[in-house]
Amino acid sequence: MTLVFCSSCFLTVDFSSNTVAKETILMDTYEGEETIEVMMEVALQGETLLPIPHKEEYIEKVKEAVGHILSWPRHLVIRCSDMVISFM
């Protein structure tokens, strides 16, 4: 079991280079689970549809999710700590 609290990340939709938002991982409890609980901080592509709509709040677009906690598919989360920056 891995517990991660408050780790910055970028969220993608469809594929890993399609970044739509910046978020904070609130809790990542099990490596085997398919989703991670995140808090939406900044929408980069607001009109994009969420991969998992938040049905209780009727949130379907990235811009509507800012400030909300939601589940995001694990394979579409890029942790800032995993990013490599290269300078030319």
Secondary structure, DSSP 8 states (H G I E B T S, - for coil): -----SEEEEEESSSTT-EEEEEEEEE---TT-SEEEEEEEEESSTTSEEEEEETTTTEEEGGGGTT-EEEEEGGGEEEGGG------
